[in-house]
């Protein structure tokens, strides 16, 4: 791989590339601090559903160069191959796009992206924004067996979801309709990539241990972040394309037969991963189209060939097939939406002369402050009792830190107890400065930023998503006293929300093992002490349970037989304190 770059500072590289978009497309502005590219306000166009996407940098022109009329309303960028933070995304949703008709968030299926964007979505919901999220997983390079609960990765097919959803939003359709068609498009996509070499990320040292491919060798199924593929082989182009199409279309391959491409209308996207010449990409496209016709009798009604989603300067390409189906919304179909005009630099559509001459310089500013976003709910608790219970639970977690840390040292990286303690101490300090008001939605919403800012890592993200979702769920419970029945209903709804962002379920040896029993027993009995006891027993039962998710998956030895899951134990400890035990 080549480690030579014109710009070797990755921070400077990303920032400069984002600024360049405001130079090449007068439609867009840049929030440089948060790495958000967004449509400038002030046009005469009627309000529409806003569409927000994004992810790590290095995949240009996705996603920032797809912001503009007919496509995205905003895109949030992370550093190279790393997801943006939840706060970046929240800022994008809350202050950089129009919320009047609702917001659709589309994200590729990578853990960091799903968690960061998911946390922001739940926070937006808690603030009263009408927002939905669609996760795209179109890659078949990793089959069902290896993908497991994580599922398919999102790759180049995502841009077809964005284009179709963007055109439908521009047509004035509702958020429910736009989200429905976006999900339908994602469900009918299959993609696979191949590359002759891994890529070098600017700013990273070259240590001589790079996993280079041999001369003439190609890697099938390589991901867009340098992830290894399904196989390596020495193949010429016809053989390579034949193998890739088989992964996409062979219904007898039960590990990869995700979509039965059987529609009368099929869209083909041949995507340049960044380092293939235009001349060679033309030859690749010709080979793909020829084999589709000859071997599968598929004659695509639309053929898109170009650079849509890259892996920096990846020396490879990907093939995407969209099985066009009826949208059932009584309006434009997928092909019509793909053909609809857009005015972005990342899609084949010119910027109009009138746009250049308009010289629009309007920008969006932060329109709302954090403490103004949460409205009173009328759902109340006894301030004295709630303060005592919450304080007791937090202090019990702090006292248990050495025990939790010891457990995590055996089966993880030793930071679980410290993280929980840091979060608990921060909440206690917050409660001293801002005592509970009795309105449970306002009180819980004020605690959420404390968790987000003081608990990092995957567990911090999970707690933040859970609490944001709980705020939203409690708001939907009406007014009056927050009884155990009310709490149980809200917690049940929150568990459902959390399940959209993590595949963790009871039995996977995570904090979920303590969470679900607590909610179930509280729902059945209305007794918080019985619920806490159930959580503690479930946490104890994780001893001897092999992990399916989390860092413990990668830790060898028999430690899992000796100690319970530290995350589950920490949560159960909090529940016991909350119940006064």
C-alpha positions in Angstrom: 0.0 0.0 0.0 1.1 3.6 -0.6 1.7 5.6 2.5 2.4 8.9 0.6 -0.1 11.7 1.0 -0.2 15.4 0.1 -1.8 16.1 3.5 -0.4 13.9 6.3 -2.2 15.6 9.3 -5.6 13.8 9.5 -7.3 16.6 11.4 -6.2 19.2 8.9 -7.2 16.9 6.1 -10.8 16.3 7.3 -11.4 20.0 8.2 -10.1 21.3 4.9 -12.1 18.7 2.9 -15.3 19.8 4.7 -14.6 23.5 4.1 -14.1 22.7 0.4 -17.7 21.7 0.0 -18.9 25.2 0.8 -16.7 26.4 -2.0 -18.0 24.0 -4.6 -21.7 24.0 -3.6 -23.3 27.4 -2.6 -26.3 25.4 -1.2 -24.3 24.2 1.9 -22.8 25.7 5.0 -20.3 24.2 7.5 -20.5 24.0 11.3 -16.7 23.5 11.6 -16.6 22.9 15.3 -19.1 19.9 15.0 -18.0 18.8 11.5 -21.6 19.3 10.2 -22.3 20.1 6.6 -25.9 21.3 6.2 -28.2 23.0 3.7 -28.3 26.8 4.1 -31.7 28.2 5.2 -33.6 30.8 3.3 -34.8 29.1 0.2 -38.4 29.6 -1.0 -38.9 25.8 -1.0 -41.7 24.5 1.3 -40.8 22.8 4.5 -40.0 19.1 4.1 -38.7 16.1 6.1 -35.1 16.6 6.9 -32.7 13.8 6.3 -29.5 13.5 8.3 -26.7 11.0 7.7 -23.0 10.7 8.3 -20.2 8.6 9.7 -16.4 8.5 9.7 -14.5 10.5 7.2 -12.6 8.7 4.4 -15.7 7.6 2.5 -16.1 10.7 0.3 -18.2 11.8 -1.4 -20.4 10.1 1.2 -21.8 11.7 3.1 -21.1 15.5 3.3 -21.0 15.9 -0.5 -24.5 14.6 -0.7 -26.0 17.5 1.2 -28.2 19.7 -0.9 -31.6 20.0 -2.5 -33.1 16.6 -3.4 -30.8 14.6 -1.1 -29.5 15.2 2.4 -30.3 18.1 4.7 -27.2 17.5 6.8 -24.3 15.2 7.3 -22.2 14.7 10.4 -18.5 13.7 10.0 -16.2 11.9 12.4 -12.5 11.6 12.1 -11.1 9.1 9.5 -12.9 5.8 9.8 -14.3 6.8 13.2 -17.9 7.7 14.0 -18.9 11.2 15.1 -19.9 11.7 18.7 -23.4 11.7 19.8 -23.2 15.4 20.7 -22.2 16.2 17.2 -25.2 14.3 15.8 -27.5 15.9 18.4 -26.4 19.3 17.4 -27.0 18.5 13.8 -30.5 17.3 14.4 -31.4 20.1 16.9 -29.9 23.2 15.3 -28.7 22.6 11.8 -31.7 21.2 10.0 -35.4 22.0 9.8 -37.4 20.0 12.3 -40.9 21.2 11.3 -41.8 18.1 9.3 -39.7 15.7 11.2 -36.2 14.2 10.8 -35.1 10.9 9.3 -31.6 9.7 10.4 -30.0 7.2 8.1 -26.8 5.4 9.3 -24.7 2.5 8.2 -24.6 -0.6 10.4 -21.4 -0.1 12.4 -21.5 -0.3 16.2 -20.0 3.1 16.8 -22.3 4.8 14.3 -25.4 3.1 15.5 -24.7 4.0 19.1 -23.7 7.6 18.5 -26.5 8.3 16.1 -28.9 6.3 18.2 -28.1 8.2 21.3 -28.7 11.5 19.5 -32.0 10.2 18.1 -33.2 9.3 21.6 -32.1 12.6 22.9 -34.0 14.4 20.1 -37.1 12.3 20.9 -36.8 13.2 24.5 -36.7 16.9 23.5 -40.0 16.4 21.6 -38.6 16.1 18.0 -40.3 13.8 15.6 -37.4 11.7 14.4 -36.9 8.2 13.1 -33.8 6.2 12.3 -33.0 3.7 9.6 -29.9 1.5 9.8 -28.6 0.2 6.5 -26.8 -3.2 6.3 -26.3 -4.2 2.7 -22.9 -6.1 2.6 -22.9 -9.8 1.9 -19.1 -10.2 2.1 -19.6 -11.2 5.7 -22.3 -14.0 5.9 -24.9 -14.7 8.6 -22.6 -17.1 10.5 -19.8 -14.7 10.9 -21.9 -11.5 11.2 -24.0 -13.0 14.0 -26.0 -10.6 16.0 -24.2 -7.6 14.6 -25.6 -8.3 11.1 -24.6 -7.0 7.7 -22.2 -4.0 7.4 -23.4 -0.9 5.6 -21.5 -0.1 2.5 -22.1 1.6 -0.9 -25.7 0.6 -1.3 -26.5 3.1 1.5 -26.2 6.0 -1.1 -29.3 4.5 -3.0 -31.3 4.7 0.3 -30.2 8.3 0.7 -31.1 9.3 -2.8 -34.5 7.7 -2.8 -35.4 9.0 0.6 -34.1 12.5 -0.3 -36.2 12.7 -3.4 -39.3 11.5 -1.5 -38.7 14.1 1.2 -38.3 16.8 -1.5 -41.6 15.7 -2.9 -43.3 16.7 0.4 -44.1 13.3 1.7 -44.5 12.6 5.4 -41.8 11.3 7.8 -43.6 8.0 8.1 -43.7 7.6 4.3 -40.1 8.6 3.8 -38.9 6.3 6.6 -41.0 3.4 5.3 -39.5 3.7 1.8 -36.0 4.1 3.1 -36.4 0.9 5.1 -37.9 -0.9 2.1 -35.0 0.2 0.0 -32.5 -1.0 2.6 -34.2 -4.3 2.9 -33.9 -4.9 -0.9 -30.2 -4.1 -1.2 -27.2 -6.4 -1.6 -23.6 -5.3 -2.0 -20.1 -6.8 -2.0 -16.7 -5.3 -2.4 -13.2 -6.4 -3.5 -9.8 -4.8 -3.4 -6.2 -5.4 -4.5 -4.8 -3.7 -1.4 -5.6 -2.3 2.0 -5.2 1.4 2.4 -3.0 3.6 4.6 -4.6 6.2 6.8 -2.9 9.6 6.8 -1.0 10.2 10.0 -0.6 6.6 11.0 2.9 5.1 11.3 4.0 2.4 8.9 5.6 -0.3 11.0 6.3 -2.9 8.3 3.5 -5.1 9.6 0.9 -4.0 7.2 -1.3 -6.8 5.9 -0.4 -6.4 2.2 -1.8 -8.6 -0.5 0.5 -10.5 -2.7 1.0 -9.6 -6.4 -2.1 -10.7 -8.4 -4.1 -11.4 -5.2 -7.5 -9.9 -4.5 -9.5 -9.8 -1.3 -13.2 -10.4 -1.7 -15.5 -8.9 0.9 -13.1 -6.3 2.2 -14.8 -3.7 4.3 -14.6 0.1 3.8 -12.6 0.5 7.0 -9.8 -2.0 5.9 -11.6 -4.9 7.5 -10.7 -8.3 6.2 -12.9 -9.9 3.7 -14.3 -13.4 3.2 -11.4 -14.8 1.1 -8.3 -14.1 -0.9 -7.4 -15.5 -4.2 -5.5 -14.9 -7.4 -8.3 -14.2 -9.9 -8.6 -12.3 -13.2 -11.5 -9.8 -13.5 -14.1 -12.2 -15.1 -13.5 -14.8 -12.4 -13.6 -12.1 -9.6 -16.8 -10.6 -10.9 -18.3 -14.1 -11.2 -17.5 -14.9 -7.6 -18.9 -11.6 -6.4 -22.1 -12.0 -8.3 -22.5 -15.5 -6.9 -22.3 -14.0 -3.3 -25.0 -11.5 -4.3 -27.4 -13.7 -6.2 -26.9 -17.4 -5.4 -30.1 -18.4 -3.4 -28.6 -21.8 -2.5 -25.9 -20.0 -0.4 -28.0 -19.8 2.8 -25.2 -17.9 4.5 -25.5 -15.0 2.1 -28.9 -15.2 0.4 -30.1 -12.1 2.1 -32.3 -10.8 -0.8 -33.9 -12.7 -3.6 -33.2 -10.4 -6.5 -36.2 -11.4 -8.6 -37.8 -8.1 -9.6 -38.5 -7.1 -13.2 -36.6 -3.9 -12.4 -33.1 -4.0 -10.9 -30.7 -1.1 -10.3 -26.9 -1.7 -10.6 -24.4 0.4 -8.8 -20.7 -0.2 -9.6 -18.8 1.9 -7.0 -15.2 3.0 -7.1 -13.5 2.6 -3.7 -11.3 5.5 -4.5 -8.2 4.2 -6.2 -9.4 2.7 -9.5 -9.0 4.8 -12.6 -12.1 5.9 -14.6 -10.8 3.8 -17.5 -10.6 0.6 -15.4 -13.9 1.2 -13.7 -15.5 1.3 -17.2 -14.0 -2.1 -18.0 -15.2 -3.4 -14.6 -18.7 -2.1 -15.2 -18.8 -3.7 -18.7 -17.8 -7.1 -17.2 -20.5 -6.9 -14.5 -23.3 -6.0 -16.9 -22.2 -8.7 -19.3 -22.2 -11.4 -16.6 -25.5 -10.2 -15.1 -27.2 -10.7 -18.5 -25.4 -13.9 -19.6 -25.5 -15.8 -16.3 -28.6 -14.4 -14.5 -30.7 -12.9 -17.2 -30.7 -9.6 -15.3 -30.7 -6.5 -17.4 -30.6 -3.5 -15.0 -33.0 -0.7 -15.8 -30.5 1.8 -14.3 -26.7 1.5 -14.2 -24.8 3.8 -12.0 -21.0 3.7 -12.3 -18.7 6.1 -10.5 -17.3 7.2 -7.1 -20.1 7.2 -4.5 -18.6 5.7 -1.3 -14.8 5.3 -1.0 -12.3 3.7 1.4 -9.8 6.6 1.0 -7.8 5.6 -2.1 -8.9 2.0 -1.9 -7.7 0.0 -4.9 -11.0 -1.8 -5.4 -14.7 -1.6 -6.2 -18.0 -2.8 -5.0 -21.2 -4.1 -6.7 -24.6 -3.2 -5.5 -28.0 -4.5 -6.7 -31.3 -3.0 -5.7 -34.3 -5.2 -6.1 -36.9 -2.6 -7.1 -40.3 -3.2 -5.4 -43.6 -1.4 -5.0 -43.4 1.4 -2.4 -47.1 1.2 -1.7 -47.4 4.9 -0.8 -49.6 5.9 -3.8 -46.9 8.0 -5.3 -43.5 7.9 -7.0 -41.7 4.6 -7.2 -38.0 3.8 -6.5 -36.9 4.4 -10.1 -38.7 7.7 -10.4 -37.1 8.8 -7.1 -33.6 7.8 -8.3 -34.2 9.8 -11.4 -35.4 12.9 -9.6 -33.2 15.9 -9.7 -30.8 16.8 -6.9 -28.2 19.5 -6.6 -25.2 18.0 -4.8 -21.6 17.4 -5.8 -21.6 13.8 -4.7 -24.3 12.7 -7.1 -24.5 13.2 -10.9 -26.5 16.4 -10.8 -25.1 19.9 -11.8 -25.5 22.9 -9.6 -28.0 25.3 -11.2 -27.0 28.7 -12.5 -29.7 30.4 -10.4 -28.1 28.9 -7.3 -24.7 30.4 -8.0 -26.2 33.8 -8.7 -28.3 33.9 -5.6 -25.1 34.2 -3.4 -26.9 32.9 -0.4 -24.8 33.6 2.7 -27.4 32.6 5.4 -26.3 30.3 8.2 -28.0 28.5 11.0 -27.2 29.3 14.6 -27.8 27.4 17.8 -31.5 28.1 18.2 -32.1 26.3 21.5 -30.2 25.7 24.7 -30.0 22.4 26.5 -32.0 23.4 29.5 -34.8 24.9 27.4 -35.4 21.7 25.4 -37.3 19.7 28.1 -40.9 20.7 28.8 -42.7 19.9 32.1 -44.6 16.6 31.9 -46.9 16.6 34.9 -45.7 13.2 35.8 -44.5 13.5 39.4 -42.7 11.6 42.3 -42.3 12.4 45.9 -39.1 14.5 46.0 -37.9 13.4 49.4 -38.4 9.6 48.8 -37.0 9.8 45.2 -33.9 11.7 46.4 -33.2 9.3 49.2 -33.7 6.2 46.9 -31.5 7.6 44.1 -28.8 8.8 46.4 -28.7 5.4 48.2 -28.4 3.6 44.9 -25.6 5.8 43.6 -23.7 5.5 46.9 -24.0 1.7 46.8 -22.5 1.7 43.3 -19.6 3.8 44.5 -19.0 1.5 47.4 -19.0 -1.5 45.1 -16.4 -0.1 42.7 -13.4 -2.2 44.0 -15.5 -5.4 43.6 -16.7 -4.4 40.1 -13.2 -3.5 39.1 -11.8 -6.8 40.3 -14.4 -8.6 38.2 -13.7 -6.6 35.2 -9.9 -7.1 35.6 -10.6 -10.8 35.2 -12.9 -10.7 32.2 -12.4 -7.3 30.7 -10.0 -4.3 30.7 -10.6 -3.3 34.3 -12.4 0.0 33.7 -16.1 -0.9 34.4 -16.1 -0.1 38.1 -14.2 3.2 37.6 -16.6 4.2 34.9 -19.7 3.5 37.0 -18.2 5.2 40.0 -17.3 8.3 38.0 -20.8 8.5 36.7 -22.4 8.0 40.1 -20.2 10.6 41.7 -21.0 13.1 38.9 -24.8 12.5 39.4 -24.5 13.0 43.1 -22.7 16.3 42.6 -25.3 17.3 40.1 -28.1 16.6 42.6 -26.4 18.7 45.2 -26.3 21.6 42.8 -29.7 21.0 41.2 -32.1 19.1 43.5 -35.0 17.1 42.1 -38.1 19.1 41.2 -40.6 16.3 41.4 -41.3 16.3 37.7 -39.7 13.1 36.8 -39.2 13.9 33.1 -37.4 17.2 33.9 -35.3 15.6 36.6 -34.3 12.6 34.6 -33.5 14.8 31.5 -31.2 17.0 33.6 -29.2 13.9 34.6 -28.8 12.5 31.1 -26.0 15.1 30.1 -24.2 14.2 33.3 -24.1 10.6 32.2 -23.1 11.4 28.7 -20.2 13.7 29.8 -18.8 11.5 32.5 -19.3 7.9 31.4 -17.4 6.9 28.3 -17.0 3.7 26.4 -19.7 1.3 25.2 -21.4 1.1 28.6 -21.6 4.9 28.8 -23.3 5.0 25.4 -25.7 2.3 26.4 -26.7 4.1 29.6 -27.1 7.4 27.8 -29.3 5.8 25.1 -31.3 4.1 27.8 -31.9 7.2 29.8 -32.8 9.3 26.8 -35.3 6.7 25.7 -36.6 6.5 29.2 -37.3 10.3 29.2 -39.2 9.9 26.0 -41.1 6.9 27.3 -42.1 8.6 30.6 -43.3 11.6 28.7 -45.8 9.4 26.9 -47.2 8.0 30.2 -49.4 11.0 30.9 -49.6 13.1 34.0 -50.1 12.2 37.7 -48.2 10.1 40.1 -45.4 7.9 38.7 -46.5 4.6 40.2 -44.5 1.4 39.9 -47.0 0.4 37.1 -46.1 3.7 35.2 -42.4 3.0 35.7 -42.7 -0.5 34.5 -44.5 0.5 31.3 -42.0 3.2 30.5 -39.1 0.8 31.3 -40.5 -1.8 29.0 -40.8 0.7 26.2 -37.2 1.8 26.9 -35.9 -1.7 26.7 -37.5 -2.0 23.2 -35.8 1.3 22.2 -32.4 0.1 23.5 -32.8 -3.2 21.6 -32.7 -1.2 18.3 -29.1 -0.1 19.0 -27.5 -3.2 20.5 -28.1 -6.9 19.8 -27.5 -7.7 23.5 -30.1 -9.8 25.1 -30.3 -11.8 28.3 -27.8 -14.7 28.1 -25.2 -12.6 26.3 -23.4 -11.8 29.5 -23.9 -8.0 29.6 -25.6 -5.4 31.8 -28.8 -6.4 29.9 -28.8 -9.6 31.9 -29.7 -7.6 35.1 -31.8 -5.0 33.3 -34.5 -7.2 31.7 -35.4 -9.3 34.9 -35.7 -6.0 36.9 -38.2 -4.6 34.4 -40.1 -7.9 34.0 -40.6 -8.4 37.7 -41.5 -4.8 38.3 -44.1 -5.1 35.6 -45.5 -8.3 37.1 -45.5 -7.3 40.8 -45.1 -3.6 41.1 -42.6 -4.3 43.9 -39.2 -2.7 43.4 -37.6 -4.9 46.1 -38.6 -8.1 44.3 -37.4 -6.6 41.0 -34.0 -5.7 42.5 -33.7 -9.2 43.9 -34.4 -10.6 40.5 -31.7 -8.4 38.9 -29.2 -9.5 41.6 -30.0 -13.2 41.0 -29.7 -12.7 37.2 -26.3 -10.9 37.7 -25.1 -13.8 39.8 -26.2 -16.3 37.2 -23.9 -14.7 34.6 -21.0 -16.4 36.4 -20.0 -19.3 34.1 -21.9 -17.7 31.2 -19.8 -17.2 28.1 -19.9 -13.7 26.6 -21.5 -13.2 23.2 -20.9 -9.4 23.1 -18.5 -6.9 24.6 -14.8 -6.9 25.3 -15.1 -10.2 27.3 -15.6 -12.0 24.0 -11.9 -11.4 23.2 -10.5 -12.3 26.7 -9.4 -15.9 26.9 -9.1 -18.2 29.9 -11.6 -19.4 32.4 -12.3 -16.1 34.2 -15.9 -16.0 33.1 -16.5 -19.1 35.2 -15.1 -17.4 38.3 -16.8 -14.0 38.4 -20.2 -12.5 37.2 -20.4 -10.0 34.5 -19.2 -6.7 36.0 -21.7 -4.5 34.1 -24.6 -6.7 35.2 -23.3 -6.7 38.7 -22.9 -2.9 38.8 -26.5 -2.4 37.6 -28.0 -4.9 40.0 -26.1 -3.1 42.8 -27.7 0.2 41.8 -31.2 -1.5 41.8 -30.6 -2.9 45.3 -29.7 0.5 46.6 -32.7 2.1 44.8 -34.9 -0.5 46.6 -33.3 0.4 50.0 -31.5 -3.0 50.4 
